[in-house]
Structure formats: structure tokens, C-alpha cells
Amino acid sequence: MTGPLTVPALLAARAAAEPDRPALLLDDGRSLTFRQWEGRSDGVARGLLRRGVARGDRVALRFAEAGWLDFAVACVGVQKAAAVAVPLSTRLAPAETRDLLRQCAVAGVVHGEDAAPPAGHDAWTATPATIACAGEGPPAVEVRAGDVAQILATSGTTGRPRGVCASHANLTHGTSLAPRQRPLAHSDRFLHAFPIGTNAAQTMLLNALTARPAAVVATEFEPDRFCALIEAHRAGTVFLVPATAMALLNARAHDRHDVSSVLLLGSTAAPLPPAVALALSAAFPNAAIVNTYTSTEAAPAQTTMVFDPERPWSVGRPLHEDEVMIADERGRRLGPHEVGEVWLRSRAAPRFYYGDPETSARVFAGGWVRMGDVGSLDADGYLSLVDREADAVKTGAFKVSTLQVEAAFYEHPAVAEACVVGVPHPVMGTMVAAAVVLRAPVPLDDLRAFLGERLARHEVPTRIDVVEALPHNQAGKVVKREVRALLAAPRGSPGMPLGSPAEVRLGALWSRVLGVGAVAADSDFFALGGDSLRASQLSAVVGEAFGIAAPASLAFEAPVLAAQAARIEALAPSPGPGPAGGRALLSAQQESFLGWVAEGRGDGRHPGAIAAAIRVRDELDHDVLRRSLDEVVRRHEALRTVIRSGRGVLLDDCPPEFVSADASSEVQAAVLLREARGRAFDTAAGPLVRAAAVRLGPGHHALALLGAHLMFDGWSMGVLLRELGLLYSALRLGGPSPLPPLPLQAPELFAWAREQWPRTREWWRRALDGAPPAIDPFPGRRLVHRFTRASVPFRIDPEAAGRLRAAARAHTATPFMVAAACWSAVLAAWSGTTDLVLMTPVPGRTRPEFEGLIGCLVQSLLPRVDAGGDPPFAELLARVRASTLAAIDHQFYPYEEFRVRVPEPAWVRYESWGGLAHFPGLESEPFELPREAAPEEWHIPDGDRTVPELALSEQPDGSVAGWLVYNVYAFERATIERLADAFLRTGRQAIDQPASKLSELRVPGPAGDG
């Protein structure tokens, strides 16, 4: 027979050809022949039809693993009645079972004798024995290849399970009623231990119908029992998942049994870590170790790969060309070695989500299936996975592959099992954490050092917890949401105990600043999630707690706690700052904004907006969202402070603007959100916050949040999103606000900052005394009085960006400092000016209690760099580092006084703390808005003497995106392109040759290569 087949047709053909051949055998000795399977399933089908089950009705099947034979009979019986089998695992949580029954609207439940029917539904229930009806021959109902045959629940490791529909044509794709050679022909028995209700188990059921060997089912996986079954049945084929493979290896069960019969060992559900695959090769020396990559949604599309140590991360190639694709977020195909979303395509009839067309449209498209994984293809078409898209950890601007980190754990001989997840971090957004099961004790510091030799610093888990066991779902996958909850709970990690009183006090400050539990004397500040912002906060709290003048360089100079404590004890005490005693409604940065407006740069009503656009693929109650936004504005005084006559005025009420609309298309939604972004804020009357929520369909929304930049900085958007998510979740359930009272308001911070001015003003006067007001002359720049910005983009690939970060670590600096030193070298060579004043913004949140505030807290620093004397690059970097750290130490100062002294500094921005915009608590992702068509134009009364602004932003894939932003009236684009090339070339040379003098680096100049 040619063309698509049905599952009952496969069984009928096998029963006719080999009626007394065993099809399924259980580990307790019971078995089922093809004749028995055919006859008993006919009886179940007749009974279902007598109960009134109609074509397409869903019938749930709930059997314990000991009921595999009855399950096989019932499953095909349901399909013979032209109904849809919905296998339920007894291992599903009751709530998940009820949810699946509700989703599928089941007509009835067939269950095993030892599996109670699920509670909380109105359908009828029966066992195979009680529902079966006697009779001769198959039931009189036509089963078509296009009929839906089964609905399987997804694994639900990261979210709620969904029901995936597969037709008979999908399940039987590639099969034949009378093949010349059946699959797995090298075997008489194949063995598995997959639980009922999983995609792997359904594959085994189809294998029992089509393969040469009989299926042996281990009703519970226990390593010794499993290997004993291999030996007893001389199984030639064995199927595992990584979790059971690791359990078998850890128990050394293969050493106590003869497993030499195994010629093929297949692994599914998740890729085998390379170290585990190598260990399996040694444990089963006669077997080919095969990785199979597919999913409940994609089957039977798959890739397979015999493990190859030369390609340890590869999961193979598809059977046919053009059945795997790597695409970007817009679905555009990427080239070899480019990282993106993995899509598989099958020649079989496609699957889909039952009753969920919205999600189906997103996952299934034109025969392709979005796998939810991130990976790449090499030049030969081999697929390598980077991570589950939902599991990859976005920490700061880095995107860490949990698979890579887990693989590094498995290289350690003491690690039996490991799970790596991302958990909340107050600054980085998320930090890398791990739960490990050890087969032998090992100090965690030794384990961290082991990982440090194999991973980048940002990949080494900040937190490692030793656990007795990891939670697994029915398919054997680790349930990462449970591990994430475990690791998000406060808990310290052992290490060298804190000794001196200074270490104990400092340890408490580290815990406060880093948001971690107990720390050790040998803990590393940066390994625990510290960064330049945290270092600045640490110096502030250390200064206050110890009564010393703690420099911002403290954490850089002594990152290990014990050494840092010793340095603190050596510093002379000094009076610390007292608490803020007053209120100031405007910050120094806001006053500078007003001065900028007074000079004619802008219209005074629209100094710009901070914006985030988000796609929410979840239910979003617009009314609850509006009430949540009202509460955020009520909570933060900065969002109720307007500016009148150059002064801040606090209003009792300044309700946010909220726009709710429906849209029929993505384009219409983008237009509505763009209009919301484009409208000017009236900072004299308010509102100062705007939200636009557009409903695209059921469970699909687009949301734009905007804050007037005059009152709102970039960090504030993260606070706004976090508080909105918490408030929305609470208010939707009818509860009170879960947010604790703020420790202070922005006006109190501004007043405290002004108290620092007497100390910092004198430092800045000395630092900028005699500084040039601009870099002038600057070849290629015309003196003009109009300003419209444009930009030239460039990219630093992940490998080069990694070398930049490594250079920063080697010189106890930050990536910003390295980039600023390279840009200073270019500016000096291009202009001939060696006295440079840079401009860079910092968050201004030097104390932990400042982090949760919304307002314009950003501080603009003016570090002065001496690039004269033809120094080696390492020396120039040291100068930039010293100037930057000193500026951070004095960041609260009357900026407007010094901005007018150096009105045209060289702007350098390096963003490394931002993450992708999302709505906490809901399934969400960024929503891309088109840029404004017409850029804003400003008037510069005295003429524009700015140099191009260098803007850098670290990306999730480890690369750095860059732009040179310039005035289109002052520069030709070709000049800016040459400057961008000069920066990239100088950076490559300087990082590779830090001891070389600037003249030896051949920094390109305006006339040529220099």
C-alpha cells in the first residue's frame, strides 16, 4: 500500500503477517502478541462506539507504567473508533491534568486498574476490560489518514503544557505495510523506560508496530534493573534520555552486567553533554551512541547524529536537505556559523496545538516548526545547539548558554548531574546559578576554579548549590522552573570562613550590595556578580560603615574579600556622609537639561522620551494595567514633579496617560505605538508617563511605555517594568500592593547629592582647570549652526569583543575604559590634540537604596585624559582608568557649572547593564518599532564644535554593537566611516600589542593610515 497510512492499518498488517510474534514485553514477564493487540483493541473500539463516541472526539488515557500493555490496546482502540487518543501521565500534577482535560474537552477517560481516573472533570470513565465489547472483525468505521490520531502534552519544563495534535499521516510517515527490511533489524529486542504520555513513549509504541524487534518496557528506571534487562533479553537497541544515561553511569550498573549485546544506544529529549556521550561510549563499547533531536511539535522531523568527538556539540543533519534552518527573530534565514532560532521542517503532515490557533501560527509556519532552541549550522550543514531560547541566561549584556556551562560541570569527575539556570539579580537582571549533584565531595572553590579554566568569567555561576537530587518531569528532563525557584531562595555558599571583624563587617556589606547570601573570605567580588556600578556602590557603603574615604577603585584593586578587608583597615578614617536632611526637586542633570533648552537646543516641551515597546503573548487586562501604572506614579514623587519657571513643582496628583486600543494587524499596532512615542510630553503640566496598550488578538498585545526624559532615565524603565509586573500580578488577583514602602524619594537623593558639592566642586575645578572647551580644530568638521543627528553603525564580533573584555580584566579595568582609551588614541591622532575631555553617563545609583527609585538620577562625568608623550597603550589605558575612577568618586557635583566650561566634550557611552525589554510575570518579548522618519533638528547659536559620539552596547550573543553619532551638517558620512574604521583598527592593534606606543600602533589619521 502506498500513500499515508493509519495506525490501525499498521497493526492489522502486522497481526496478519506475524500474529503470534510478541509485540510488547514488560519487565515482569507479561507480553502482548500482535494477534492479541489487534483483537483486544477491536473490542475497545466497539465499546467506545456503543458509548456514543464520534469521529474526532477526544478520549483521555490514564495508565501507570505497569499498565503499558493495556495502554497500547486502549490507544489503538480509540484510534480504531476514529477518535483521538489523549495519553495522560500519572506523573502529571493534578492541576496540569485538569488543565489538559479542559483544553481538550475530552468525552471520556479510559484508565488502568491501578490508575485512578483524574478528578475534576465531568466525562465518563472506564477501564479497557469494562468498556470492551465482544464481536468479530474490526468495527465498522472508516479511519482516515488525515484524522487527528492523538494529542500529546508538551513537557512543560518552562511553562504550562500544551496539547499537540498529530494525524495518522504524521505518525505513520515513512512506514510501509510490508517493508523489505524493518527498522532496527540488528536487534531481536529493543529496550526503553519512557513513561506513558511522553512523545518518546509514543515513538516507542510506533516502533513496536513497525520495527523488527519486540519492545521491552522497563516500567520504572532503576540502573541495575535496566542493565539486567539488557543482559536477560540480549537487547541490541537501548533508548535513554540524558538524565537516565547519567544515572546509569553514576551507578556504574554497566560494570555489573553484560551489556555487550547493545549495538545502538539512542538518546532523545535533550542533547547529551559531550562528557556524558564519551562516558557512554566507554560503558557500551560495541554501541553507536546516537543523539536524536526533535520535539513533540516537530516529530517526525528530526536530526540524528552518531556522537563524534570532533563535533561534540552537533546533533546531526536531517535526512533530507533543507529540513533545518537557522533564522533571526523575523524569520529570515541566517548563514553558516550564525546563531539564531532553530526551525525544523518535515515532509509529513504538520502537527498543531489543539484549540490554540494563535500559538500554532507562531510555532508552525509553512511546514516549518519553531523549536524554541538557539543554535547554528556549520558549513557542512551540521546543527549545533546553543541553548533553549527560554533557558539562555541574559546576565547584563551577555547571553550565557546553560548547555555550555552544564557541559563544563560534567567534565569534573565529582559531578554526577548539573542544572544551570538564571535567577534574579538586582543589577544584572539575571545571574547564572547552578544546582549540582555530586558523586564525591569537592570544595566549591575548587569547582569554581575548574570552571574558570573552561568558561568566561560571566559564564561561571555566581551561585552553586549542592543538592541530593534534581527534579525531573515524566520525560526525564530537569524541570528548570523548580530549580530556578530553589536557587532564587536566599542561601549562602561555603568557602573560606570570614575571620577578622573587618572581614565579617565587609561580608555583610557585600551581601547587601550584591544581593547574595553568605560570602566567604576567598570570594571574588566580580565572580559574585559585581560590576563597575556595584563597585561604586560598595565604595559608598564601605566609606559610611568604616568611616573612611573608600575610592571607587577599591573593588578593582582588591576583588577578593580578605584582601579588600586588609586594604580597608589600612585606610585612614574620615567622616562619612550623614543622612539627607532636606529635599531638592531637581537634580544637577535636570538643571543642565534646562540650561541646554535655554540655549535654544529644543523647544522646551519635548526634551525626549525613554521608551520600551513589548509584545505580550499572554492575557493582559488593560484595566488592571492602568491601575498598576496609577500606583507606580503615586509611589514615585519624580513622576509627579513638573517644571515651571525653571523650578520643580511637586503635584499631589499627576495621572499617567493610558491609551487602550484594538488593532487588526502588526502594522496598525506599530503605527499606534509610534504615535504614542512621537507625542511631546508637557513637562510643565504632565503627565510624565504614557502607556499605550494595543490588543492584537486573544492573548496577543503590544505595549509601549514612555517616560519624559527630563524626569526619567534609562535605569528607571527597568524599575517601572519590575514594579508594573509585581503590581499587575497582585491587582489581577484582587490583592494589595506587594511593594514595600520606598526608603527615600528622589528629592531626598537630590538633596543628599547637593550636600556632596562642597567636597566635589573643588576637585572638579582642579581636574578641569585649563581644559580645552572642545577638540578644535578637528579635520573634516565644518562649523555650522544647525544640528541633526545621524549615525554610522559597526559591530565588534563576539570573538573580538571577548578579547576586549579579557584585556580589561588583565589591566584591572572595565570594557568601557578599554574602549575609551582606544577612542582617545584615535581622537588624539586625528586632531593632534592630546588634552581630551570625555563625557560619559553613569547611573548615579551609588547606594543600594537608590536602585529602586524612578527619576532622572543619571550623572554625567567629564573625565580628562592626557594622551600626550606617545605613551604605550597600556599606559594610556591606566590614565583613562585613573581619571574615570576618580570621576566616579566625585560623581555628585554641580554639573551645569562645569558643562559651560567644557561645552563640547567627546561623548562616549558604553551600555552593559541593559536587558531585553519584557513584562515581568507574563510571556513577553521586545516589540520593534520603526524609527521616526524625520530626525529632530536643533539650533546651535555659537556653532557646533562637537566630535562624533561613540556609542557601544553589549549584545546578548557576546558581540558589541557600535555607532558613531554625528551632525549631518558638520560631517560627511565618509569621514565618519573612516573614523569608525580607525576605532576598530586601533582597538585590534592596541589589545594585541598593549606595550606598543601609540605611534607604533599606526593609529589612522585624517590624511591616511598614519
N, C-alpha and C positions, 0 to 999 in steps of 0.2 A: 504493500500500500504506500502511495506517495502522498505528499501534502501534509498539512497539520494533522496531528493525531490527538486523541483524548487519553486521559489516564486510564479510564475503564477499558479502552481498546488495547492498551499495552498489557493490562492484567489478563484480559481474555485471551490474547495471543500467547502469552507465556503459559497460562494454565492449559491451553490446548496442546502446546508443544512439549511441556515438561510438567505434567500435572502433579507428580509425586516428588518433585525436586524441592528441597527446603528453600524457602524464600527468606525467612527471618528466623533467627535463633536467639533466645535470651540466655543470659548468663546463669540462669537457674535450671537450664536443660529443656525448657519448653520451646516448641518450634511451630512454625506455620508453613505448610506447603502452598504451592500456587493453587492447587485444586481447592484447598480449604479456604484460602483467601478469596477466591472467586465466589464460591458458594455462600460463605458467610456474609460477604459484602452485598450479594444479591438480596439476602434476607433483610439486611438493614435498609436497603433502598426501598424494598416493598413496604416495610413498616413505615418509613417516612412518608411515602406517597399516601398510605392509608390515613396517616395523621393530617393530611392536607397540605404537606409541604409542596410548594410550587416552584417552578423554574426560577432560579435566581434568589430564592430565599436563603438567608444565612443561618447556618446551623453550627453552634459552637461545640467544640470537642474538648473535654477536660479529663485528662488521664494522667495518673502518676507514671513515672518511668517504668515501673514494674508492669504496667498495662500496655506496653508497646504493641503487642500482638492485637489486642482489642482496638487500640487506636488505629492501627493500619487498616483493620477491617472497617471500622466506622468511617474513616476518612474517605476511602474509595466508595463506600456505600452511599455517603452523602453526595458524592460526585456522580454516581450512577443515577441518582434521583434528579439530576440536572440542578442540584442545589450547590451552595457554596460552603466549603468547609472552613471553619474559623478555629484553628487549633489554639487552645489556651494552655499555658504552662501553669502547673500548680505552684510554681515558684514566683509567679507574679504577685505583687502586693494586691490585697483586696480592692483598693481604690483603683489601681490600674486595670484590674479585671473588670470592675464595674464600668469604667470609662470605655473600655474596648467593646463591651456588650452594648453599651449605649450608642457608641459610634456606629456599630454595625447593625443595630436594630434586629438582633437575632430572633428567629422564630422559635427556636428551642435549643436545648443543651443535651448532648449525649455524653455521658460521663462513665468513668470506670467504677468498678465495685469498691475500690479503695480510694476514690477521689470524690469527695462530697461536691454536689453541684454548687456553683457560686451563689452567694447571697445577693440580694438587692436587685432582682430582675423579675419580670412577670411571665417569662417564657416557660413552656413545659420542659420537663426533664425526664430522661430515661437512660437506662443502660443498654448496651448493644443486645444483651440477651432478652430484655423485656420489650424492646422495640421491634426485633426481627420477626418477620412473617414467613411462614413456610410457602413453598411454591417451586415450580420448575422453571429454569431458564432465567435470563436477565429480565428486569422489569421493563414494561412497555413504555419507555420514554426515550426520546432522542436526545443524546448528549452531543453538543456541537463543539468543534474546536475553538470557536470564538467565545464560548460561555466562560464566565468567571468561575474558576475552579477552587480557589482558596483565597483567604485574606489572612495575612500574617502580620503580627505586630512587630514594629521595629524594635531594636534593642533598648532604646530609651536611656542610653548611658548619659546623655547630656540634656534631655528634655523628656516630655511625655511621649509614650509610644503612639505611633500612628498605624492605622491598618493599611497594608499594601496589598492590592488586588493583583492576582496573576490568572490569566486564562489558561485553558488546557493547552492551547497552541504555544504559550510561553513555557509551560512546564515540560512539554514533550519535544521542544525544539531540538533538532539534531538526532532524534531517535528513529528507529525503524522497527516494524513488527517482526522482521526476520533478517537481522543483520548478518553479514558474513562472519564477523567477529565481534563479540560483545566486549564492552569496556572492562578494564581490569582483568584481562584474560590470563595474566600471570598468576592469578590467585584462585584458590578454592573458597576462601573465606576473607571477608574484609570486616574490620572491627572499628566501632566508634562508641562514644559515650555521650552523644549530643542529646540534650533534653528536648522533649516534645514541645512544640511551639516555636522553635527557632528555625531560621532559614537553613542552617546546616542540617538539622534533622529532616527537614522536608527534602533536601537534596539526597540524603541517605535513603529516604523512602523511595524516591525515584530510582536511585541506584539499585535498590533491591528488585525493582521491576525490570531493569534493563541490563544490569551488569552480569557477567558470568558467575562471580562468586556469590554465595549467600551472605546476607548481612548478619553479623553477630553484634548484638546490642549489649553493652555494659550498662546496666540500669543505674549505676552510680559509679562515678570515677573515684577509684582508690588505686594509687600507683602499683602496689604489689598485685592486687586483684587483676588489674588491667594487663600487666605483663604476664600473669599466669594464664589469662585467656589467650594471649598471643601464643604462648607455648602450647597450650592444650589444643588449640584449633589450627596450629601452624599457619596463622594468618599471614597472608602475603602483602596485604594492604592495611594500613592503620591511618585513621584520621584523628587529629588532635586540634586543639586551639592553643595559642601561646601559653595561656595560664596552666592548662593540663600538661603541656610539654615541660614547663618549668617545674611543676610539682613532681612529675616523673623523674626528672633529672636530679632534683634536690633530694628525693628519697633514695636515689641510686637503685631503684627497683630493677632496672635492666641488668644489673650485676648479679641478681639472684635468680634470674630466669633466662631460658634460652629464647632469644628474640632474633635468632639468625634467619628465620623464615621471612622476615619483613624485607620486601624489596622496594616498597614505595611507602613513604611516610608523608602524608599531606597535612598541611596546616592552613586553617582558614580563620575567619573572624577578625584577625588583625595581623600585620606583618610580624614575622619572627625577628626579634632583635638579633643582629649578627652573631653575638657571642652565644646565644641560645642555639641558633642554627648550627654553629660549629660544634657545640657540645652534643647535639642530636646526631650529627654525622659520626662522631666518635662512639656514641652509645649504640647506634644501629649501623654498623659498618657495611652491611650489604644493601642498605636502602638509599634510594634517591630521596633527598629532602626537598619537598616541593611546597612553595608558597602559592596559595591561590588568593587572588584579590577580587572581591566582588562585594555586593551588599544585597540586603533584602529588596531594595528598589531596583537594582541593576540586573540581577540574575535573569537569564543565564549568561549575560555578558560578563566576562572576567578576563584577567590576565593570569598566567601561570609561569612559574619560574623554578627550575631546579636550582637550589641555592648555589651561588657562585661567589667564592671569596673575593674574586676580582670585582664583583658588583654587589657588595654586601647589602646595599640598601634597595636593590631593584626587586620589584615584584613581577617583572617579566614584560612580555609583549602579548597583545591579543592574538587570537587565532588568525584573524584577517586584518589586513591593513586598514587604516583609517577607522579603527574602532576605539581609539583612545585619543583624547585631545586635552591639551593644557590651554586654558583660556583666562583672560583677565576678567575683572568684575563686570565688564559689559558683554561678556561672551565672545570676545574677539580672540581668535586662535593665536597663541604665542609660539615662538620658535624654540629650537633646541636649547636646553640648559636654562631657559627662562622659567621662573617659578610662578605658578598660578593655580587656579582651581582645576581639579581633575574631573573630566567627563568621560563616561564610557557609552558606547553605542552597541546595541545588539541587533542582529538580524531577526530575532524573534519578535513576536507581538509584544509591545511595551506593557509595562506594569503601570499602576497609578494608585493614588491614595483614595480610599473609599470615602465618598461624601465630602471631599475637600478639594474642589477644583482649583481654588486659589493657590494652595501649596503645590498641587500637582503641576500647575503651569510653571511654577518657579523651579521645580526639580526635574520634570520631564519635558523635554523640548525637542521636537523634530526627530524622535528616535534616540536622542542623547539623554543621559541621566547624569545630573549633577551629584557627585559622590560625597560632597561635604569634606573632601580632603584637599590638601595643598601638596603639590608635587611638581615634577619636571620630567621631561623626556630627554634622553641623550641623543646624539647624532644617529645612533643605530635603532632608535625607537624604543629603548628600554625605559620603563616607567619606574621612577623612584619617588617614594612618598616623603614629604617633609613633616606633615602632621595632620591631625584632624583640624579642620578650619576652626571649629569651636573650641579646640583644646589648646591651640597655639597661644603662648603667653605673651601678651603685649606689655612689656615692662619698660616704662619710659618710652623711648622712641624705638626700642628694639623689639623684634618679634622672635621669640625663642621657641624652637621645636622641642616639644616634650619627648618625642620619639628619640631624638638625638641624645638628650640628657639621660633618658632611661637606658639607652644602649651603652652609654658610658658607665652607668651603675653596674650593668651586667658584666662588664669586663673585670670587675673586682671579684675575687674568688669568694668573699664572705657574703655577697649579696645573693639572696635567693629570689627575691621579687622586688620590683620597684614601681612606683607610680609617681609621675611628676604632673603637677597642676599649677595653675596660677591662683593666688589668693590675694585679697585686697591689701593695698599698701597706700598709706595716706598721701604720698607724694608721687610715686611711680605709677599709681593707679593699680598696678598688679605686680606682685613679686613671684619669683619662681620658688616653689616649695616641693618637698618630696616626702613620701612615706615609703619606708623600706622594710622588708622582712629579711632578717639576717640568718644565715645558717651557722655563723660563728661570730662571737663578739668582736667588734672592732671600734676603736675610738673614732668619734665622728670627725675630729680634726684630721685624723689620718685619711678618712674617707673624703673629706673636702679637698685635702691636698692631692689625693689621687685624681679627683675630678678636675682640679685646677690644671693638671698636666694635659688634660684631654679636651677641655672646654674653655671658651672665652669667659672672662670674669662675670659678665652679665648672665651667662648661662648656668653658672654654679648656683645651686639652690641656696637661697638665703636661710631657709629653714629645712632641716632634715629631722624627721621623727621616725624612730624605730617602733614598729607595730608587730603584733603577733601574727596578723593575717590581714590581707586586703579584701575589701568587699567585691564580690563578683556577681554578675547577673546570670540569668539562666543560660546564656550563650557562652559563658566563661570569660566575658570581658569585664575588666575592672570598672566598677561604677564610679566614675570620676567625680560626680557631684557629691557623693558621700565622702570621698577622700578630701575633696575641697572643703567641705564643712568641718571635717576633722582638723585640717591644717589651718583653717581660719580661726580656730579657737585659741585663746591665749595659752601658750606653753613655752617654757624655756628649753634650751638645748644644752646638754652638758659640755664642759670643756675645762680648761684650767681654772680652778676656783679663784674668785676675787680675793685678794689678800689684804692690802693696806686699806686704811679708812678712805684714802683718796680714790682707790680703785672702786670701792663699794659705792661711794657718792657718785663717781663718774658713771658707773654701770647703770645707776638709776636714771641719770640724765640721758644716756644712750637709749635706754628703753623708751623714755619719753619722746625723744626726738625721732627715733627710727620706727616707733610703733611696734616693737618686738617685745618678747618676753625676756626672761633672764638672759644675760650675756655673760661671757667668760673673759678672763684676763687676757687670753690669747685671741679673742675675737677681732676681726678686721672690720673697721667702720664701713668700708665700701663694699665688702662682701656681704654685709648685712643690709644692703640697700641704700647706703649713703651716697650722696652726690654733692655737687657744689652748693646747692640750696641747703641741704641738710648740714653741710659743714658750716655754712653761715649761721644757721640756727644753733648749732652746737656751740659755736664761739660765744653767742649771746647768752645762752643759759649757763654755760661754764663760767663766764665772767660774773654773772649775777650770783651763782651758787658759791663760787670760791673767792669772790671779791678781788678778781684780777682783771687785767686788760688782756683778754684772750683774743689773739689775732684770728682772722678767718683762715689763715694757713695752718692752724693747729691740726686739723684732721689730715691735711695733706702731708705735713711734716712727720706726724706720728699717727698713722692709721690704726695701729694695734693698741688696744685699750691700756695695757700695762705701761707701754712706753709713753702713751699720751698722759696718763696719770703722773708719771715721773716728771714729765715736762711741765705740767700744771704746778706741781709742788715747787718747781724751781723758779716760777714766775713770781714777781713781786706783787703783793696785794694792792688793789686800787679800789676806790669806792665804786660800787655798781650803780646803775641807773635805778631810780626809785619808780614807783608806780605812776602811771599817768594821772595827773591831778586836774586836768581840765578837758576841754573839748574844742576841736577845731574842725569846722565842717568841710574844709577843703584841704587837699594835700599839696605839697610842693609841685607835684606833677600837674595837678589840675590848674594851679595858678599859672604854670608855664603854658598850658593849653590856652588859657585866656589871653596871655601875652601874645601867643602865636596868632590868635584870632585878631587881636588888636592891630597887628602888623598888616592885616589885610589878607592873610592866608586862610580863606574860607569865609563863609557868610555869618558865622557866629551862632547858627542854629543847627548845623549838622556837622559836628566835628568827626563824624564817622560812627560806625557801629561794630561791636563784636558779635559775630553771628555763628550759629551752629544749625545745620539742617540734618534731619534724621528721618530715616524711613522706619516705621514701626510695623512689623508683621505680627501683630497681636491685637487683641481687643483693646481699644483706647477710648475711654469715656471722656468726651470733650468737657462736659460739665465738671467732672472731678478734677480734670487737669486745670481748668480755670480756677477752681477753688484752691488748688495746690499752689498755683502761681500767686494768687492773692496772699496766701500765707507767707510765701517767701518774701514778698515785698513788705508785708507788715513786719517781718522779722528783722530786716536789714535796713538801718537808717539811711545808708548810702543810696538806696533805691527810692527814698522819699525826700532826697535833698536836691532842690533845684537851684539854679544860679540866676540871681537878679542883681543888676548893677554891679557885677563883678564880685558878688558875695554869695556864699552858700546860705540857703534858707531851708530849714527842715520843716516839711509839711506833716501834719497829722495823718493825712491820707493822700496817697498818690497811686490810685488803682492802675494796674498794668492794662495795656491794650491787649485784648484777646479776640482773634478773628477765627471763626469756625466756618468751614465751607465744605462742599462736596465737589468732586472733580470726576470727569468721565475718562480722563487719560493722564498719563505721566506728564505730557507736555502742558496740559492745563494746570496740573498741580504745580509744576515748576514755575509757570507764569505767576500764579497766585503767591507763591512763596517769594519769588523775586520782587514782586510789587511790595510785599511787606518789608523786605530788606531795603528797598530803594527809598521808602518814605523817610523824610527827615524827622529826627527827634526834636521836639521843642524843649530844650533844657531849661527854659525859664518857667514853664508851666507843667511839664510832664505830659504823659507818662514817660518813664525812663526805661521801661522794659516792654517788649512786644512779643507776642506769640501768635503764630498762625498755624492752625491745625486743619489739614485737608484730608477728608475721608475719600480714599480711592476705591474702597470696596469693603466687604466684610473682612475684618482682621487685617486691613491694609490701610495705613495712614502715612501722610507726610507731615512733618512738623518742623517749623522754623522758630528758633528762639533768638532774640536780639536784645542787646543792651547798649545804651548810649555810651560810647567810648569815653566821653568826658566824665562819666560816673562809674565806669565798669571796665575792668581789664581782662586779659585773656584767661588768667587763672580763675577769675570769678565765674566764667562759664562752666568750668568743671564743678565748682561749688553749687551753682544753680542747678545743674543736671542731677547731681547727687541728692540734693535736698528735694528736688521735684520728685525723683523716683521714690524716696522714702515716704514723702507726704502722700503721693498718689496711692501707693500701696495701702497706707493706713486709712486714708479717707474713703477709698473704694470699699473697704470692709466695714466702714462705719465707726472706726476707732479714732482716738485723739491723735494729735501730732506726736510722732515719735522723737522729734528733735529736741535735744536738751537746750536750755537757755544758753545764749551766746555769752562767753566770758567777758567780752567787751564789744563795743561797736566801733566802726571805722573812725568816727570823730575822736574817740579816745586814743586810737592808734595815731591819728594825725597829730594830736596834741603831744603825745609821747615823743613822736618823731621830731617835733619842733624843739623839745627840750634838749635834743642832741645837737642842735645847730651851733650853740656857742663853742662846743668842742670841735665839730667837724668843719665849720666855716673857715677857721684859721688854717686847718690842714689843706683844704681845697685852695685857699688863697695862695699858699706856698706852692702847692702842686702845679697850679696853672699860671703862676706868675710868669709873664713874658711869653706865654704860649701864643702861637700864631692863631688869628681868628678863623683861618681857613687854609687849605692847602692851595697855595696860589704862588706862581702860576701852575696850571695843570694842562699839559699839552692835550689838544683835541677838544677842549671845552670852550664854548663861546659864551660871552657874557650876555645874558638875556634877562628879561623881566617877567617872563611867563614860565609856568611850571606845569607840565603834565607828565605823569609817570608812566613808564613802560618798563619792561624787564626782558632780559636775556636769560633763559633757563640753562642749566647744565646739571650734570649728575656725576657724583662720585660713587662708583660701583661698590658693592659690598666688600670685595677684597681690598680695594684701596682705602675704603672707609675703616676697615679693620686695622690696617696699618697705621692710619691716623690715630685711632684710639690706643693702639699699642704704643705709639710714640708718646702720647700723652701720659700713659702710665709710666713709661720709662723715665720721663722727666718730672714725675710727680706734678703733673699739670692736668688740665681738662682739655677735651677736644676743642672747645671754644678758644682756649689760649693758643693751641697749635694753629688753628685756622686764622686767628687774629695776627699771629706772628707772620704767617705766610702772606697775608694781605698787607701787612705793614711793609714787608720786604718789597712787594710789588709797587705799593704807593710811593715808597722812597725811590725806587729805581725809575719809576715812570715820571715823577715830578722833580726829582733832585732835592726834595725836602726831606730832612731826616728827623725833624721835630714834629711828631704827629700826635694829634688828639683824636682818640676814637670815641665813639658813642655806642653804648650797649645797654639795653634794658635788663633789669633783674627783677624777680617777683616782689621784693620788698617784704617778704614774709619771714623775717628772721627769727621769729619765735613760734613755737607750735600753736599757741593760741591765736596767732594771726591767720593760720591757714584756712579756717572756716569762714572768713569774712568775705563779703562781696563789696567791692568798691574799687576805686582807681588807686590801688596800692603800689603799682609798679614804680620802680625808681630808675632814673636814667643816670648812668655813670659816665664819667669823662676820663677814662684812664689815659695818661700821657705816656707815649712810647718814644724812647730815644733810639733811633735806628742808625745813628752816626758811628763813624770809626770802623766801618767794614767789619762788624763782629761775625764770628761763626754763628750759624743759625741757632745752635744750642744756647748761645749767649743771648741772642735776640729773644728767644723764647723765654729765657729766665727773666729778662727785663719786662716782657709783657706779663709774665706770671706775677712778678713782684708788684707791678703797677696795678694790675687787676685786683689782686688780693687786698692791697692797701685801699683801693677804691671801695671794695666791698665792706671793709672795716668801717668806712666813713660814708656809707650809702645814704644816710638820712641827713640831708643838707639842703640849704635854700637853693635849689637847682636853678630857679629863674635868674638869680644874681649872677650865676656863672655861665648860663646859656647865652646871655647877651655878650659875655666876654669872648666866648668861643662859639659864635653863632652857626658855623658851618663845620662841625667835626665830621670825621669819617665814620659813618654808621656801619656797625657790624652786629648782626643778630644771629644767634645760634640757638635754635629751639630743640630741646631734647627731653622735655618733660610732658609734652602733649600726647594724648592717645586719640584713637578714632572716636568720633562723636557717637554716643549711644544713649538710650534712655534706660537708666538702671532699673532692673526688675522686669523689663519687657524685652521680647525678641526684637532687636533693633540693629540698625547699621547706618552709616552715613548716607545722606541723600545729596547727590551732587547737583548744585545749581549752576546754570551758566553765568559767566561773568557779565558785569554790566557792559553794555555796548559802548557807552561814551564815558571815558575816564574824566575825573574831575580836573579842572584847571584852576591854578592859583596864581595870584599876582605877587611878585617879589619886588618891592619898591626899590631896593638898593642893588638889584641884580643878583642872579643866582650863582653862587660860588661853591655849590656842593660838588662832591665827588660821588660816583656811583655807590649805592648802598650794597653791601654784601649781606645776603640773607641765606642762611643754611638751616635745613630742617632734617633731622634724622628720621628715616622711614622704617616701617615695620620689617622690611626684608634686610635691614642692616646697611642699606645704601644711605647716602646723604643727598637730598635734593637741594640744589642751589639756584640762586637768582642774583643777577646784578640789576638793581633797580636804578633807573636814571631818568633825567629830564630830556624828553624828546626834542625840546627846542635847543638844548645846550650841547647835545652829543649826537653824532652819527651812530647808528646802530653798529656799523662795522667796527668803530672804536671800542664799543662796549664788548663786542665779541672777542676782540684781541685782548682786552683786559681779563675776560673770563678765562681765555686760554692761558694767559700769563699766570693767573692764580693757580690753575690746575697743574701747569708745568712746574711752577715753583714749589708747590706742595709736594709733588712727587720727588723732586730732587732733594728738597730740604729734609724730608722724612727719611730718605735713604742715606743722606750724607749730612747728618746734623753737625759734624765737626767742620764742615766746609764753610769758609767765609762767604758772605753774600756775593762778593764779586766773583767767587769761584762757582757759584750756583748758576751763573749766566741768567739772572733774572731778566726776562724780556722787558725792554723799554719801549717808548713811543715810536722810536725810529726803526726798530727791528728787534732782533733776538738778543741784542746786548752782548 
